[in-house]
Amino acid sequence: ARCVSQAKRALASAGEVARRMARAEAAVAEHQARADRAEAEAAELRAKRSSGNAERQLKEACRRAEQASSRASSATARAEAAEKRAKALEDRVNAAERKASSSREAEVAAEKRAEAANEAEATAATK
C-alpha cells in the first residue's frame, strides 16, 4: 500500500513536472513566436525604408539626368552658335581674299598699262 501511494505520489509529481515542462515549453514557443513576429515587422520596416530610399535615389537620379540633358542642350546650342560664327568669319576671310586678289590683279594690270605707256613714250621719243 505504501509502495502504491509512493508510486501515486511519484506519478503525480511526474505529471506535475511534465505539466510544468509543457507550460515552460509553451512559454518558450510563445516568446519565440513573438520574437519571430518582431523580426518580421523589423524586416518589413527595413524593406519599407529601403523602398523609400530607393524611391528617393530614383528621383535624385532622374533630377541629375534632367540637369545633364539641359547642360547637353546648352552645350549643343553654344556649339551651333560657334559654328555659325566660324562660318561667318570664314566667309569674311574669303571675301577679303577675293578683294585682295582683285586689287592685286588691278594693280598688276595698272603696272602693265604703265609699262606699255612707258614703252610707247620711249618708242615715240626714239622716232
LOFI-434322 format. One record per residue: residue number from 1; x, z, y of N, C-alpha, C in turn; residue in three letters. Coordinates in nm, 4 decimals. Layout:
! residues N
+-----+----------+----------+----------+----------+----------+----------+----------+----------+----------+------+
: seq :   n_east :     n_up :  n_north :  ca_east :    ca_up : ca_north :   c_east :     c_up :  c_north : type :
+-----+----------+----------+----------+----------+----------+----------+----------+----------+----------+------+
: NUM :        X :        Z :        Y :        X :        Z :        Y :        X :        Z :        Y :  ALA :
...
+-----+----------+----------+----------+----------+----------+----------+----------+----------+----------+------+
END
This chain:
! residues 127
+-----+----------+----------+----------+----------+----------+----------+----------+----------+----------+------+
: seq :   n_east :     n_up :  n_north :  ca_east :    ca_up : ca_north :   c_east :     c_up :  c_north : type :
+-----+----------+----------+----------+----------+----------+----------+----------+----------+----------+------+
:   1 :   0.0829 :   0.0000 :  -0.1189 :   0.0000 :   0.0000 :   0.0000 :   0.0869 :   0.0000 :   0.1248 :  ALA :
:   2 :   0.1946 :   0.0818 :   0.1139 :   0.2815 :   0.0851 :   0.2290 :   0.3499 :  -0.0492 :   0.2478 :  ARG :
:   3 :   0.3873 :  -0.1114 :   0.1419 :   0.4501 :  -0.2441 :   0.1488 :   0.3547 :  -0.3444 :   0.2092 :  CYS :
:   4 :   0.2284 :  -0.3324 :   0.1690 :   0.1274 :  -0.4254 :   0.2203 :   0.1120 :  -0.4035 :   0.3696 :  VAL :
:   5 :   0.1046 :  -0.2774 :   0.4087 :   0.0854 :  -0.2516 :   0.5505 :   0.2099 :  -0.2935 :   0.6281 :  SER :
:   6 :   0.3291 :  -0.2725 :   0.5720 :   0.4505 :  -0.3176 :   0.6394 :   0.4526 :  -0.4705 :   0.6465 :  GLN :
:   7 :   0.4084 :  -0.5331 :   0.5401 :   0.4033 :  -0.6783 :   0.5382 :   0.3047 :  -0.7286 :   0.6424 :  ALA :
:   8 :   0.1882 :  -0.6565 :   0.6540 :   0.0895 :  -0.6963 :   0.7537 :   0.1470 :  -0.6808 :   0.8946 :  LYS :
:   9 :   0.2162 :  -0.5671 :   0.9146 :   0.2762 :  -0.5462 :   1.0469 :   0.3841 :  -0.6515 :   1.0736 :  ARG :
:  10 :   0.4629 :  -0.6815 :   0.9741 :   0.5679 :  -0.7818 :   0.9897 :   0.5060 :  -0.9179 :   1.0207 :  ALA :
:  11 :   0.3952 :  -0.9489 :   0.9504 :   0.3258 :  -1.0767 :   0.9756 :   0.2690 :  -1.0778 :   1.1177 :  LEU :
:  12 :   0.2084 :  -0.9647 :   1.1547 :   0.1506 :  -0.9561 :   1.2890 :   0.2607 :  -0.9715 :   1.3914 :  ALA :
:  13 :   0.3728 :  -0.9020 :   1.3653 :   0.4854 :  -0.9103 :   1.4577 :   0.5396 :  -1.0528 :   1.4601 :  SER :
:  14 :   0.5516 :  -1.1146 :   1.3441 :   0.5999 :  -1.2528 :   1.3386 :   0.5027 :  -1.3453 :   1.4094 :  ALA :
:  15 :   0.3726 :  -1.3197 :   1.3910 :   0.2720 :  -1.4017 :   1.4605 :   0.2831 :  -1.3868 :   1.6109 :  GLY :
:  16 :   0.3055 :  -1.2622 :   1.6543 :   0.3211 :  -1.2368 :   1.7980 :   0.4452 :  -1.3089 :   1.8503 :  GLU :
:  17 :   0.5529 :  -1.2986 :   1.7734 :   0.6774 :  -1.3674 :   1.8144 :   0.6541 :  -1.5174 :   1.8214 :  VAL :
:  18 :   0.5830 :  -1.5697 :   1.7222 :   0.5553 :  -1.7133 :   1.7206 :   0.4696 :  -1.7530 :   1.8402 :  ALA :
:  19 :   0.3685 :  -1.6678 :   1.8710 :   0.2838 :  -1.6981 :   1.9872 :   0.3661 :  -1.6932 :   2.1162 :  ARG :
:  20 :   0.4531 :  -1.5918 :   2.1274 :   0.5380 :  -1.5813 :   2.2474 :   0.6302 :  -1.7030 :   2.2585 :  ARG :
:  21 :   0.6862 :  -1.7401 :   2.1440 :   0.7748 :  -1.8580 :   2.1453 :   0.6972 :  -1.9829 :   2.1842 :  MET :
:  22 :   0.5761 :  -1.9950 :   2.1318 :   0.4929 :  -2.1110 :   2.1655 :   0.4604 :  -2.1116 :   2.3142 :  ALA :
:  23 :   0.4255 :  -1.9898 :   2.3680 :   0.3964 :  -1.9817 :   2.5110 :   0.5216 :  -2.0163 :   2.5932 :  ARG :
:  24 :   0.6375 :  -1.9664 :   2.5493 :   0.7622 :  -1.9947 :   2.6204 :   0.7925 :  -2.1447 :   2.6164 :  ALA :
:  25 :   0.7740 :  -2.2038 :   2.4981 :   0.7975 :  -2.3486 :   2.4868 :   0.7003 :  -2.4263 :   2.5754 :  GLU :
:  26 :   0.5741 :  -2.3787 :   2.5806 :   0.4750 :  -2.4447 :   2.6649 :   0.5150 :  -2.4320 :   2.8116 :  ALA :
:  27 :   0.5644 :  -2.3125 :   2.8485 :   0.6077 :  -2.2925 :   2.9872 :   0.7258 :  -2.3830 :   3.0199 :  ALA :
:  28 :   0.8215 :  -2.3923 :   2.9260 :   0.9371 :  -2.4802 :   2.9464 :   0.8907 :  -2.6247 :   2.9596 :  VAL :
:  29 :   0.7977 :  -2.6648 :   2.8714 :   0.7471 :  -2.8029 :   2.8773 :   0.6751 :  -2.8276 :   3.0101 :  ALA :
:  30 :   0.5987 :  -2.7268 :   3.0559 :   0.5280 :  -2.7411 :   3.1831 :   0.6271 :  -2.7536 :   3.2987 :  GLU :
:  31 :   0.7305 :  -2.6681 :   3.2966 :   0.8339 :  -2.6765 :   3.4008 :   0.9044 :  -2.8116 :   3.3968 :  HIS :
:  32 :   0.9314 :  -2.8592 :   3.2752 :   0.9977 :  -2.9897 :   3.2597 :   0.9082 :  -3.1013 :   3.3147 :  GLN :
:  33 :   0.7764 :  -3.0892 :   3.2857 :   0.6824 :  -3.1899 :   3.3358 :   0.6783 :  -3.1868 :   3.4880 :  ALA :
:  34 :   0.6781 :  -3.0640 :   3.5457 :   0.6802 :  -3.0535 :   3.6917 :   0.8079 :  -3.1148 :   3.7484 :  ARG :
:  35 :   0.9200 :  -3.0848 :   3.6840 :   1.0479 :  -3.1408 :   3.7295 :   1.0456 :  -3.2932 :   3.7195 :  ALA :
:  36 :   0.9885 :  -3.3444 :   3.6107 :   0.9787 :  -3.4902 :   3.5949 :   0.8915 :  -3.5512 :   3.7044 :  ASP :
:  37 :   0.7777 :  -3.4826 :   3.7336 :   0.6895 :  -3.5323 :   3.8395 :   0.7623 :  -3.5302 :   3.9747 :  ARG :
:  38 :   0.8338 :  -3.4207 :   4.0006 :   0.9074 :  -3.4097 :   4.1274 :   1.0129 :  -3.5195 :   4.1373 :  ALA :
:  39 :   1.0812 :  -3.5451 :   4.0259 :   1.1825 :  -3.6518 :   4.0248 :   1.1181 :  -3.7882 :   4.0474 :  GLU :
:  40 :   1.0016 :  -3.8085 :   3.9861 :   0.9311 :  -3.9362 :   4.0046 :   0.8876 :  -3.9523 :   4.1499 :  ALA :
:  41 :   0.8380 :  -3.8439 :   4.2102 :   0.7974 :  -3.8501 :   4.3510 :   0.9182 :  -3.8774 :   4.4400 :  GLU :
:  42 :   1.0303 :  -3.8117 :   4.4090 :   1.1522 :  -3.8343 :   4.4870 :   1.1975 :  -3.9796 :   4.4734 :  ALA :
:  43 :   1.1898 :  -4.0319 :   4.3515 :   1.2287 :  -4.1724 :   4.3302 :   1.1362 :  -4.2654 :   4.4082 :  ALA :
:  44 :   1.0077 :  -4.2309 :   4.4095 :   0.9110 :  -4.3137 :   4.4836 :   0.9417 :  -4.3098 :   4.6332 :  GLU :
:  45 :   0.9736 :  -4.1900 :   4.6836 :   1.0089 :  -4.1781 :   4.8251 :   1.1358 :  -4.2564 :   4.8571 :  LEU :
:  46 :   1.2343 :  -4.2472 :   4.7663 :   1.3574 :  -4.3238 :   4.7874 :   1.3271 :  -4.4731 :   4.7887 :  ARG :
:  47 :   1.2396 :  -4.5157 :   4.6970 :   1.2040 :  -4.6581 :   4.6907 :   1.1340 :  -4.7006 :   4.8200 :  ALA :
:  48 :   1.0432 :  -4.6155 :   4.8694 :   0.9742 :  -4.6490 :   4.9944 :   1.0727 :  -4.6558 :   5.1099 :  LYS :
:  49 :   1.1627 :  -4.5565 :   5.1146 :   1.2618 :  -4.5552 :   5.2220 :   1.3520 :  -4.6773 :   5.2114 :  ARG :
:  50 :   1.3921 :  -4.7086 :   5.0884 :   1.4767 :  -4.8262 :   5.0663 :   1.4033 :  -4.9523 :   5.1063 :  SER :
:  51 :   1.2740 :  -4.9575 :   5.0737 :   1.1929 :  -5.0735 :   5.1102 :   1.1837 :  -5.0862 :   5.2608 :  SER :
:  52 :   1.1613 :  -4.9738 :   5.3280 :   1.1565 :  -4.9751 :   5.4745 :   1.2901 :  -5.0160 :   5.5316 :  GLY :
:  53 :   1.3966 :  -4.9669 :   5.4714 :   1.5307 :  -5.0023 :   5.5165 :   1.5538 :  -5.1518 :   5.4972 :  ASN :
:  54 :   1.5126 :  -5.2039 :   5.3829 :   1.5287 :  -5.3470 :   5.3555 :   1.4486 :  -5.4286 :   5.4564 :  ALA :
:  55 :   1.3295 :  -5.3785 :   5.4910 :   1.2461 :  -5.4486 :   5.5890 :   1.3155 :  -5.4504 :   5.7252 :  GLU :
:  56 :   1.3730 :  -5.3365 :   5.7639 :   1.4454 :  -5.3316 :   5.8921 :   1.5651 :  -5.4258 :   5.8886 :  ARG :
:  57 :   1.6359 :  -5.4256 :   5.7757 :   1.7522 :  -5.5141 :   5.7653 :   1.7099 :  -5.6606 :   5.7742 :  GLN :
:  58 :   1.5975 :  -5.6935 :   5.7127 :   1.5476 :  -5.8310 :   5.7188 :   1.5120 :  -5.8685 :   5.8621 :  LEU :
:  59 :   1.4437 :  -5.7778 :   5.9329 :   1.4081 :  -5.8049 :   6.0728 :   1.5337 :  -5.8243 :   6.1564 :  LYS :
:  60 :   1.6331 :  -5.7386 :   6.1331 :   1.7590 :  -5.7491 :   6.2080 :   1.8282 :  -5.8816 :   6.1773 :  GLU :
:  61 :   1.8293 :  -5.9203 :   6.0511 :   1.8918 :  -6.0475 :   6.0132 :   1.8185 :  -6.1644 :   6.0787 :  ALA :
:  62 :   1.6859 :  -6.1577 :   6.0833 :   1.6079 :  -6.2637 :   6.1497 :   1.6411 :  -6.2692 :   6.2981 :  CYS :
:  63 :   1.6515 :  -6.1524 :   6.3599 :   1.6830 :  -6.1475 :   6.5029 :   1.8211 :  -6.2086 :   6.5286 :  ARG :
:  64 :   1.9184 :  -6.1739 :   6.4435 :   2.0530 :  -6.2304 :   6.4596 :   2.0520 :  -6.3812 :   6.4376 :  ARG :
:  65 :   1.9735 :  -6.4269 :   6.3407 :   1.9655 :  -6.5713 :   6.3151 :   1.9050 :  -6.6439 :   6.4343 :  ALA :
:  66 :   1.8020 :  -6.5839 :   6.4963 :   1.7416 :  -6.6452 :   6.6150 :   1.8425 :  -6.6518 :   6.7295 :  GLU :
:  67 :   1.9196 :  -6.5457 :   6.7463 :   2.0209 :  -6.5457 :   6.8522 :   2.1257 :  -6.6540 :   6.8257 :  GLN :
:  68 :   2.1678 :  -6.6642 :   6.7004 :   2.2680 :  -6.7655 :   6.6653 :   2.2124 :  -6.9058 :   6.6906 :  ALA :
:  69 :   2.0863 :  -6.9254 :   6.6565 :   2.0227 :  -7.0551 :   6.6800 :   2.0170 :  -7.0862 :   6.8290 :  SER :
:  70 :   1.9833 :  -6.9856 :   6.9077 :   1.9775 :  -7.0037 :   7.0533 :   2.1162 :  -7.0378 :   7.1077 :  SER :
:  71 :   2.2176 :  -6.9654 :   7.0594 :   2.3544 :  -6.9949 :   7.1057 :   2.3964 :  -7.1356 :   7.0649 :  ARG :
:  72 :   2.3579 :  -7.1765 :   6.9442 :   2.3930 :  -7.3107 :   6.8972 :   2.3246 :  -7.4163 :   6.9840 :  ALA :
:  73 :   2.1980 :  -7.3922 :   7.0197 :   2.1263 :  -7.4872 :   7.1054 :   2.1942 :  -7.4975 :   7.2418 :  SER :
:  74 :   2.2328 :  -7.3817 :   7.2976 :   2.3007 :  -7.3819 :   7.4274 :   2.4335 :  -7.4563 :   7.4178 :  SER :
:  75 :   2.5061 :  -7.4312 :   7.3105 :   2.6354 :  -7.4986 :   7.2930 :   2.6155 :  -7.6486 :   7.2793 :  ALA :
:  76 :   2.5114 :  -7.6896 :   7.2088 :   2.4823 :  -7.8316 :   7.1927 :   2.4500 :  -7.8943 :   7.3280 :  THR :
:  77 :   2.3676 :  -7.8250 :   7.4066 :   2.3323 :  -7.8759 :   7.5397 :   2.4564 :  -7.8880 :   7.6276 :  ALA :
:  78 :   2.5437 :  -7.7859 :   7.6223 :   2.6672 :  -7.7919 :   7.7024 :   2.7560 :  -7.9066 :   7.6566 :  ARG :
:  79 :   2.7644 :  -7.9279 :   7.5257 :   2.8473 :  -8.0370 :   7.4737 :   2.7921 :  -8.1719 :   7.5174 :  ALA :
:  80 :   2.6592 :  -8.1864 :   7.5144 :   2.5981 :  -8.3124 :   7.5572 :   2.6244 :  -8.3372 :   7.7057 :  GLU :
:  81 :   2.6136 :  -8.2319 :   7.7872 :   2.6404 :  -8.2455 :   7.9308 :   2.7863 :  -8.2836 :   7.9542 :  ALA :
:  82 :   2.8766 :  -8.2203 :   7.8796 :   3.0196 :  -8.2522 :   7.8938 :   3.0462 :  -8.3964 :   7.8521 :  ALA :
:  83 :   2.9767 :  -8.4391 :   7.7483 :   2.9917 :  -8.5770 :   7.7018 :   2.9456 :  -8.6746 :   7.8105 :  GLU :
:  84 :   2.8329 :  -8.6443 :   7.8753 :   2.7824 :  -8.7302 :   7.9835 :   2.8811 :  -8.7337 :   8.0992 :  LYS :
:  85 :   2.9363 :  -8.6154 :   8.1344 :   3.0345 :  -8.6119 :   8.2444 :   3.1579 :  -8.6940 :   8.2086 :  ARG :
:  86 :   3.2028 :  -8.6824 :   8.0829 :   3.3205 :  -8.7584 :   8.0395 :   3.2923 :  -8.9083 :   8.0461 :  ALA :
:  87 :   3.1734 :  -8.9500 :   8.0067 :   3.1360 :  -9.0923 :   8.0107 :   3.1325 :  -9.1416 :   8.1553 :  LYS :
:  88 :   3.0735 :  -9.0602 :   8.2450 :   3.0685 :  -9.0984 :   8.3866 :   3.2089 :  -9.1106 :   8.4440 :  ALA :
:  89 :   3.2948 :  -9.0161 :   8.4068 :   3.4334 :  -9.0204 :   8.4535 :   3.5033 :  -9.1446 :   8.4014 :  LEU :
:  90 :   3.4816 :  -9.1752 :   8.2755 :   3.5418 :  -9.2946 :   8.2152 :   3.4931 :  -9.4209 :   8.2873 :  GLU :
:  91 :   3.3625 :  -9.4253 :   8.3189 :   3.3080 :  -9.5399 :   8.3923 :   3.3739 :  -9.5528 :   8.5291 :  ASP :
:  92 :   3.3950 :  -9.4390 :   8.5971 :   3.4593 :  -9.4434 :   8.7285 :   3.6042 :  -9.4903 :   8.7184 :  ARG :
:  93 :   3.6745 :  -9.4426 :   8.6139 :   3.8136 :  -9.4860 :   8.5939 :   3.8175 :  -9.6363 :   8.5680 :  VAL :
:  94 :   3.7253 :  -9.6854 :   8.4838 :   3.7216 :  -9.8293 :   8.4539 :   3.6931 :  -9.9101 :   8.5800 :  ASN :
:  95 :   3.5984 :  -9.8609 :   8.6609 :   3.5659 :  -9.9307 :   8.7855 :   3.6866 :  -9.9327 :   8.8787 :  ALA :
:  96 :   3.7565 :  -9.8199 :   8.8873 :   3.8749 :  -9.8136 :   8.9733 :   3.9831 :  -9.9082 :   8.9223 :  ALA :
:  97 :   3.9986 :  -9.9159 :   8.7888 :   4.0979 : -10.0084 :   8.7316 :   4.0605 : -10.1525 :   8.7630 :  GLU :
:  98 :   3.9289 : -10.1852 :   8.7509 :   3.8853 : -10.3219 :   8.7827 :   3.9114 : -10.3537 :   8.9305 :  ARG :
:  99 :   3.8815 : -10.2552 :   9.0148 :   3.9021 : -10.2749 :   9.1582 :   4.0506 : -10.2929 :   9.1877 :  LYS :
: 100 :   4.1340 : -10.2085 :   9.1252 :   4.2785 : -10.2192 :   9.1462 :   4.3291 : -10.3528 :   9.0940 :  ALA :
: 101 :   4.2758 : -10.3957 :   8.9827 :   4.3175 : -10.5227 :   8.9244 :   4.2789 : -10.6381 :   9.0159 :  SER :
: 102 :   4.1549 : -10.6341 :   9.0653 :   4.1125 : -10.7435 :   9.1540 :   4.1901 : -10.7376 :   9.2857 :  SER :
: 103 :   4.2222 : -10.6166 :   9.3316 :   4.3034 : -10.6042 :   9.4535 :   4.4413 : -10.6631 :   9.4298 :  SER :
: 104 :   4.4972 : -10.6325 :   9.3128 :   4.6306 : -10.6855 :   9.2783 :   4.6254 : -10.8373 :   9.2675 :  ARG :
: 105 :   4.5171 : -10.8880 :   9.2065 :   4.5027 : -11.0338 :   9.1954 :   4.4916 : -11.0967 :   9.3344 :  GLU :
: 106 :   4.4153 : -11.0312 :   9.4213 :   4.4027 : -11.0828 :   9.5592 :   4.5373 : -11.0781 :   9.6293 :  ALA :
: 107 :   4.6118 : -10.9716 :   9.6066 :   4.7438 : -10.9578 :   9.6674 :   4.8382 : -11.0667 :   9.6172 :  GLU :
: 108 :   4.8359 : -11.0924 :   9.4861 :   4.9207 : -11.1966 :   9.4270 :   4.8802 : -11.3331 :   9.4834 :  VAL :
: 109 :   4.7481 : -11.3552 :   9.4923 :   4.7008 : -11.4831 :   9.5479 :   4.7459 : -11.4977 :   9.6927 :  ALA :
: 110 :   4.7383 : -11.3880 :   9.7687 :   4.7826 : -11.3934 :   9.9087 :   4.9313 : -11.4220 :   9.9167 :  ALA :
: 111 :   5.0094 : -11.3585 :   9.8269 :   5.1548 : -11.3839 :   9.8243 :   5.1825 : -11.5310 :   9.7939 :  GLU :
: 112 :   5.1074 : -11.5862 :   9.6977 :   5.1275 : -11.7276 :   9.6623 :   5.0909 : -11.8180 :   9.7791 :  LYS :
: 113 :   4.9806 : -11.7831 :   9.8477 :   4.9423 : -11.8635 :   9.9636 :   5.0497 : -11.8537 :  10.0733 :  ARG :
: 114 :   5.1042 : -11.7337 :  10.0899 :   5.2094 : -11.7154 :  10.1907 :   5.3334 : -11.7959 :  10.1534 :  ALA :
: 115 :   5.3690 : -11.7909 :  10.0242 :   5.4851 : -11.8683 :   9.9781 :   5.4601 : -12.0176 :  10.0005 :  GLU :
: 116 :   5.3371 : -12.0597 :   9.9648 :   5.3040 : -12.2027 :   9.9826 :   5.3101 : -12.2404 :  10.1308 :  ALA :
: 117 :   5.2606 : -12.1479 :  10.2153 :   5.2653 : -12.1752 :  10.3589 :   5.4085 : -12.1803 :  10.4079 :  ALA :
: 118 :   5.4932 : -12.0884 :  10.3590 :   5.6329 : -12.0857 :  10.3954 :   5.7022 : -12.2144 :  10.3516 :  ASN :
: 119 :   5.6705 : -12.2556 :  10.2270 :   5.7319 : -12.3808 :  10.1772 :   5.6843 : -12.5000 :  10.2612 :  GLU :
: 120 :   5.5568 : -12.4958 :  10.2984 :   5.5043 : -12.6051 :  10.3798 :   5.5746 : -12.6077 :  10.5169 :  ALA :
: 121 :   5.5956 : -12.4872 :  10.5749 :   5.6661 : -12.4792 :  10.7011 :   5.8092 : -12.5299 :  10.6890 :  GLU :
: 122 :   5.8747 : -12.4856 :  10.5799 :   6.0137 : -12.5267 :  10.5566 :   6.0212 : -12.6772 :  10.5382 :  ALA :
: 123 :   5.9269 : -12.7312 :  10.4638 :   5.9236 : -12.8755 :  10.4399 :   5.8971 : -12.9481 :  10.5732 :  THR :
: 124 :   5.8053 : -12.8950 :  10.6497 :   5.7717 : -12.9567 :  10.7776 :   5.8924 : -12.9485 :  10.8728 :  ALA :
: 125 :   5.9637 : -12.8380 :  10.8655 :   6.0786 : -12.8203 :  10.9548 :   6.1916 : -12.9148 :  10.9164 :  ALA :
: 126 :   6.2071 : -12.9458 :  10.7914 :   6.3152 : -13.0333 :  10.7494 :   6.2813 : -13.1789 :  10.7754 :  THR :
: 127 :   6.1580 : -13.2104 :  10.7968 :   6.1206 : -13.3504 :  10.8214 :   6.1359 : -13.3869 :  10.9600 :  LYS :
+-----+----------+----------+----------+----------+----------+----------+----------+----------+----------+------+
END
